[in-house]
Amino acid sequence: MLGNGLQGSLLGVRASLEGFGLSATGFIMSGYFIGMMAGSMIVPKLVGRVGHIRSFGALASLASTSILVHVIFIDPWVWWGMRIITGFSYAGIYVVAESWLNDASDNKNRGQLLSIYMLINLASLAGGQFLLNVAEPADFVLFALISVLVSIAVIPILTSVSKMPDYETTESVSMLQLFQVSPLGVVGMLVTSVAMGTIFGLGAVYASKVGLSVSEISLFMGVIIIGGAMVQFPLGKLSDLIGRRWVIIGSCVAGAAVALFASQYSGHGWKLYVVVGLVGAFTTPLYSLCAIHTNDYLNQSQMVAASGTLVFVSGIGATLGPLLTAIGMDYIGPEAFYYSISLSLGLVAAFALWRVTQRQGISFEDRGDFVAMAPTPISVSFNPEVDLEEIEAATEVDAQAVQASFEELVDELSTVNDDETAG
């Protein structure tokens, strides 16, 4: 994750140094999320066939090699292809790591393990930003450093004496089926991911365009991640008390307002980083909030089936984010970076407010506890409320049975809504 965090910002800065246009840069950065979507669908089958160790070794080697190709061939099309390969590789790395950790845990310690896992992810992503200061982005050194970091990650896997877990792929459900169960969960995931893709795809590019130095760019990206990490659990716990929708609405409204303010803010120093940190604080926790809101309407086995669909929806939004925002930055200017974030969050807030008028929220008693989740293929399996035996049972359910269970749930919800309307 150190290598991954450094890579995104380094490529954004280097693309500016190489004179790539903003639209070309947005196109390049969208490749990572395309690869993540493809990897989320393909890699689990690979892991099921050849095992965790071989899969991790192959995919980490692929990620380690792809970053070096960037500095050998300075071409937008080559970079786009390498970003797809990187995203594909990291999807597989997540699958191996999360399924292995999940197999090593039980219902008693899975929540604690999840907290440690999320801490490592967020701290390493933030730490990767500050590695930008190790060498000049125009040189080869930082690209080699990323390759070294990813390669080192293979060593503990290849030398592990732990038994590899049994792994079976789970069936997924369509976006339409999931939308019928939780419209806000799907729409919120899609549109907030546009903002997330904009931040992580073009944040370093924006900072470079407004004249920040390399050290300032690393701090700019770092405080976005740190800001989101600091409020992730407080917002989540608040959503346990007052309901997911109101916290999603509040976070989106606040985030949209701060991003709009940031687009016109010309200050420097610590005040700038406070503003940027607030943008991250109100934006990055929305993935977990939308995922948990969706899971509130599902049973345990359905959570597993829906997790892949949520990652796919998130990937679509994250892919569109850099593409659309880069075009806006070309025509409007760098401030379109913040306009895109503000517009995305504002749309989600408006849709959530409308949904409040359409359906009564989940009662406090039926609401599960907040669990921070990462946009990775099987992170839902870390939910302490999901029993391992039920997960294993869910993997044995065929697609038709999963679809039937979702249709039954939709019918039940429709009946409840009809009764409320008649009342």
Secondary structure as GFF3:
##gff-version 3
##sequence-region A 1 423
A	DSSP	alpha_helix	2	17	.	.	.	ID=ss1
A	DSSP	alpha_helix	22	50	.	.	.	ID=ss2
A	DSSP	alpha_helix	52	72	.	.	.	ID=ss3
A	DSSP	alpha_helix	76	103	.	.	.	ID=ss4
A	DSSP	alpha_helix	110	130	.	.	.	ID=ss5
A	DSSP	three_ten_helix	131	134	.	.	.	ID=ss6
A	DSSP	alpha_helix	141	152	.	.	.	ID=ss7
A	DSSP	alpha_helix	154	158	.	.	.	ID=ss8
A	DSSP	alpha_helix	175	181	.	.	.	ID=ss9
A	DSSP	alpha_helix	183	209	.	.	.	ID=ss10
A	DSSP	alpha_helix	214	242	.	.	.	ID=ss11
A	DSSP	alpha_helix	244	264	.	.	.	ID=ss12
A	DSSP	alpha_helix	270	283	.	.	.	ID=ss13
A	DSSP	alpha_helix	286	295	.	.	.	ID=ss14
A	DSSP	alpha_helix	300	331	.	.	.	ID=ss15
A	DSSP	alpha_helix	336	356	.	.	.	ID=ss16
A	DSSP	three_ten_helix	379	382	.	.	.	ID=ss17
A	DSSP	alpha_helix	388	394	.	.	.	ID=ss18
A	DSSP	alpha_helix	399	422	.	.	.	ID=ss19
###
